[in-house]
Amino acid sequence: MSELLHTLLAQEEELQLNAFTNEDAFRLGCLIVEVAKERAVGISVHIENDEHPLFTHYMAGTSKGNTYWMNAKKNVVNRFGHSSLYVGETFRSNGQTFHEGSGLPESDYQGEGGSFPIVVRGQGKVGTVTVSGLPGEEDHAVAVEGFRRLLASK
């Protein structure tokens, strides 16, 4: 396993919650927007609990194209149970594109960074947090930093 894949799995283990409420979704979304503002970038963010939308925000500079990317990346997390970056990198490390390896349509799935599973300890994956607007690894990094800030505030 590559160092990147190991790091991505470690993040998924680190960024787990004891519970996840609607208020947590709101706080997480606001923290992610805060991270983006600090980095002077425009992103969109979407958070779901059991595929029920709890938070969506589009910053200046985003477009309806970001909606496609958020949906396609979160579909990967919902299908595979891991971050969209981890899933995409798994296929790439085996010499395949995500679409070659998965056989899934590009219209609905993108193995690019930016969507991350929301996991509650003892319960499993309960939702997704998805960022779009930057290159995939940067979208992933913004989501992870927001998640870390949420955990630090609890």
N, C-alpha and C positions, 0 to 999 in steps of 0.2 A: 504494500500500500504506500502510495506517495506521501510525502510530508504534508502536502496540501490536504489530501483526503483525511489524513490523521487529525490535522488541525480542525477541519470542518466537523468531524465526528466529536472531537473534544468540545467544541462549541455547543453542539446539540446536547451533550451531557451536562455541561456547565449551566446552560440557560434554560433551566427547568424551574417551574413554580410549584408552590404548595397548593395554590388555588388560582383561578383566573376568573375575574368578574368583569362585568361591563365597565365598571369604573377603572379597572386595570387596563382594559382596552383603550379607554379614553386617555389615560395617563401615558401609556406606551406610545400611542399615536402622537401626542403632544411632545413627548421626549424625542421621538424620531424627527419631527419637524424642527425642534430646537437644534438637534445635531446638524441637520441640513442647513439651517440658517447660520450656524457657526462656521460651516464649511463654505458658505456663500454659494450654495447650489440649489436648484429647484427640482423638487421630486414630487411624486405622488405616493401616498401611502394608503394601504387598505388592510384592515384587520377584521378577521372573522372568528367566531366561536361556533364550532359545529356547522360551518358553512352559512352562518347567519351573520350578515354584515353588522359590525358594531362601530366602526370608525373608518371614514374615508376623507382624505383631504388632498387637494391638488394645489400645489404652490405655483406661483407665477413662473411661466416658462414651460409648463407642461401642456399636454394636449390630449385629445381623445385617444391618440395612439398609445398613451400610457395605460389606458384602460385595458387594451388588448394585452399588453405585456404583463400587467398585474394578473389578469385572469389566466394567461397561459403559464405563468410561473407558479401560481398557487395551485393550478391543476396538477402540476408535477409533484408538489408536496403532498397533495391529497392522495395521489395515486401511489407514490413510493414511500411516504412517511419520513422523508429526509429533506433537507434544504435543497432548493432547486440547483444551487451551485454544486453541492455534493453529488447529486444525481448526474448532472451534466459532466462533471469532472470524472466520474466513475466510467462513463462511456468513453470519454476522450482518452483516459489513461489506458483503455483497451484498444485504442486505435480506431475508434468509431465516432461518428457524430452521434449526438443524442437521438436524432431521428432515424439514422441507420440502425442503431442498436435497439431502440425501443419499439420501432415500428409505429409510433404514435404520430398523428397528423400535426403538422406545424400550425395549422389553424387553431388548435386547442392546447398545445403543449410546447413549452420552450424550456430546455435544460440550461438556462442561464441564471446567474446569480440574482438574488433579490427577494426570494420568498423563503421563509423560515418557519418551521413547525413550532407551534405553541404547545408545550408539553407540561402536563400536571403530573407530578410524582404520584405513583400509585394508580394513575388513571390512564396515562398515555397521551397521545396527540388529541388535543381538543380544538385546535384551530390553526390559523396561519396569520403571519404578518408579512406583508409584501410591499416592497419599495420598487419604484420604477422612475427612470429619468436620467440615470447615469450608466456607464458601463457596468455589466453584471457584477463584477467583483466589488465595485464601489457601492452599488445598491445593497449588496450583501453586508458590507462593512457598516453602512449607515444603520441598517436594521439591527445588526448585532450590537452596535454601540448603544442604540436606544434601549434594547433589551437589557444590557448590562446596567444602564442607569436606572431602569425600573427595578431590577433586583436590588441594587444598592440603596434604593429609597424605601425598601420594605423592611 
